[in-house]
């Protein structure tokens, strides 16, 4: 299935490129092994897709996740990354909130790209 036919593709009929909230799982499958724990060491949640780039603020203090996320190499035709820095709520390591600068990476796919996500359904 082409990205333009996928319900997770954020594009429309007028653009060739759009955000894809699922392709990150194909670009760096090791991210799917990352998890967050609470103060008692109990796993609260695993990283999963679809992944909205704004959720980076919940994962930024996990060193493994951060290394994998920033190390994603775009080596596939039909995929590109758009980086944006914006003011948003950010969290410190003790979950304290404040407004700060957040670097977002939007992974975009071309409308004709085929990533194979429908095989995972």
N, C-alpha and C positions, 0 to 999 in steps of 0.2 A: 504494500500500500504506500502511495506517495504521501509525503507530509501534508500536502494541501487537502488530503482526504481524511487526515487523522483528527480526532476530536481534541487532542492535546496541543495541536499546533495553533498558535495565537494569531495567525495571519488572516488575510482576507483576499478576495479575488483581484485586488489592485496591486498588491505588493509581491515581490519575488522572494523576500526574506522575512522571517518572523521568529519570535521566541518559541522555543520548544522546551517544555518543562520535563521531558522524559529522556532526551538524548544524553544527558549527563550520566545516566546509568550505563550507557554504551561506551561513552568516552573514557570513563574511569570506574570500572566495575568494583574496584576495591572500596570505593566510598560506601557501597552497600553493606560493608562489614563494620562500619563505624556505628557507635551507639553512645547514648547519654545515660549517665547514672545519677541517682539522687544522692543525698548526703549519707545514706546508709549503704551505698554501693549496689543498690538494686537497679537493674536496667529499666529505664523509663521508656525509651524508644530507640529503635534503629533508624538510621538514615534511610529514606526511601524516596522513590519517585512517584508521581510528578513532584519536582522541586522548584518552588518559586524562589528566584534569586533574593528576594527580601528576607527569606528565612536564614540567610547566612549569619544574621545577628545572633541566632541561637546556637550556632556551631563554631563561631570564630575562636573560642578559647580551647577547643579540642585540638591539640597540636597535630595529631595524625590526620584528622579531617582537613585542617587548614593546609597542611603540606600537600595532600592529595588534590584538593580543590584548586590551589594556586598552581599546581604542577601539570594540570591538564593541558596536553598538547593537541592542537587541532590538526590531525593528520588525515582527515577524511574530506573528500570533495563534497561540497554541498553543506558544510558546517562551518560556521564562523563564530567568533566571540566578540561581543561588544561590551566594553567596560565603562562604567559610570560611577562617579563619586557623588553622593548626595547626603544631605542631612537627614538623619533618621534616628529612631530610638535605638541605642546600643546598650548592651549589658556588660557589666564587669563580671569577674569570676564568681562573685557572690550574688549574682542576679540583680544587682543594683542597676536601675535604669537612669539614663541620661540622654540628652540629645548630643549626637556626635556625627562625625564623618564616617560613612559606610561605603566601602568599595564593593560594587555589585558587578557581577559578570553574567551577562545574558548570553546563553548559548542559542544561536539562531541556526535554523536550517533553511535550505532553499526549498521552494514549493515542490520541486521534482525529486528531492532527496528521498531515499528509501532507507530507513534505519532498522527495520525489522522488529520494531516494538510490538507489533500485533502478534508476533510469535510468543511473546511473554504473557499474553492475556490468558 
